[in-house]
Amino acid sequence: MSAFSHLTLGQPIPARHHAVSCSLPTMRDVIGYEERDPAIVGQLGCGYPRFLLHADVRELTAVIANELGLDDRTLWLTCSPRLADALAAELGTAGQRINHDGLDGVAHGPDPDRFNQAKRFLQNVGGFLSSREAEDRLVARGLRPAVVSETLAPADTAAATIREVLTQAYDDVAPDHILLAPSGMNAFHAGWRTLADLQLSRGRTVWIQLGWLYLDTIAQLQRFAASPDDYVQLTAVHDLVALDQAIAAAGDRFAGLVTELPTNPLVQTADIAAVSAKVHAAGGRVVLDPTLVSPLNVRVLAHADLVINSLTKYAANEGDVLAGAIIINPAGADAAWLRSHIPLAVDPVYPRDLARLAAQIGDYAATVAQSNRNAAAVVAFLRNHPGVRDLYWTLQPDSAEHYLRLAHSPAHIGGMISFTVHQPLATFYDALRLPKGPSFGMTTTLICPFIYLAHYNLVTSAAGRTQLAAAGIDPDLLRLSVGTEPAEDIIAALAEAFAA
């Protein structure tokens, strides 16, 4: 009996109340979701929480709006007072700062532009209220009989448990150099912005993005750049000549570089030792993100001033927690300053989210190890299948040497694979029985048409497709996160779709 069957539209992935993904089983569903088709969106009770507000958050927001008499206004509840202040500043006079019953947020009038502006800001910085906090508050108001049952670690030791595991993942770095955040993007916001402010005080404002990175990382680099000219995008991760030229052009204004190891979704790995040496020699700082494969597969801290890691992936391997971490390299030139200042900028993780993450993180290493083994079998299948047009994975020819210098061993290949197919995308995708939705790094195998979900505006415009092509990205690329189910079942599901 196969481990997989077709999931219906909107079904949570995994089948849990706080799932961070949901089923988008056909390309029509994907497009309907992106175009906000009510017939599609109305069937989604959950989704990736920075993109689609959890039903509990929506319900609590409506309750608070009613209590405050804001029924004619849009209300956004945030994870902290700090981010409510930031959102109010973003909206200017259009925003009304709210504090009610220990909750913080911002309201604005019924303006679609303000709605999109507020949602995009909170999405970029990971500022939405936790779904578990919303659930707890609904129960406290008597609107729910009880919270949904789930396994939790002891609340008083949860953060220490998480840091202990991360300490081992990051070469025994001291626990006080690990800061926890409500999401990976919130971690990036607090860590990178703090480092950027330090560099700004030195007159250094130019940041380089190396490679095509995750969309909200790109969005923050663009949003918070001191000026448009202070954001430099180099999509070719292996072009060290272009990097030299960009650093030289910035001169004394060069602040630093941000990249992922490997990049999302092309799974490319830069020669990070060479890159880091060039950046530091020019007075810049390095921010690295190993989330795509996890720090259990690659050693990156020695090359970075800061490492940003989404713990939603692999650490929260059951797929129902948002969390992130900032790791400060104790050998970095600014380590002491960052250790004292980043805690002032990072937002708190809701205690029940910490307890839920701590209950799962003991399986972190086993999840990554099984995902690695399964990915090796899936890659072997895809490399030899005539239906595959392009295949991207950590040991692809242009990146293998660089990746292996970071990997714990040649077997630590990571569970992320991207590929394109010769047949029409919808034919393959619609026939596929694997779970289909956003996110990655679960015990559950998960596939999505990543560019449609992350960059739909680029997919649907001629200029956007030109931009993607210049970065070597096919709009029809599929991103496959290999889970821990039997490898033969994953392969059988792929083979069935190729035969459609």
Buried (B, 14 or more C-beta within 10 A) or exposed (E): EEBBEBBEBBBBBBEBBBBBBBBBBBBBBBBBBBEEEEEBBEBBBBBBBBBBBBBBBBBBBEBBBEEBEBEEBBBBBBBBBBBBBBBBEBBEEBBBBBEBEEBBBBBBEEBEEBBEBBBBBBBBBBBBBBBBBBBBBBBEEEEBEEBEEBEBBEEEEBBEBBBBBBBBBBEEBEEEBBBBBBBBBBBBBBBBBBBBEBBBEEEBBBBBBBBBBBBBBBBBBBBBBBEEEBBBBBBBBBBBEBBEEBBEEBEEBBBBBBBBBBBBBBBBBBBBEEBBEBBBEBBBBBBBBBBBBBBBBBBBBBBBBBBBBBBBBBBBBBBBBBBBBBBBBBEBEBBEBBBEBBEEBBBBBBBBBBBBBBBBBEBBBEBBBBBBBBBBBBBEBBEEBEBBEBBBBBBBEEBBEBBBEBBEEEEBBBBBBBBBBEBEBBBBBBBBBBBBBBBBBBBBBBBBBBBBBBBBEBBBEEEBBEBBEEEEBBBBBBBBBBBBBEBEBBBBBBEBBBEE
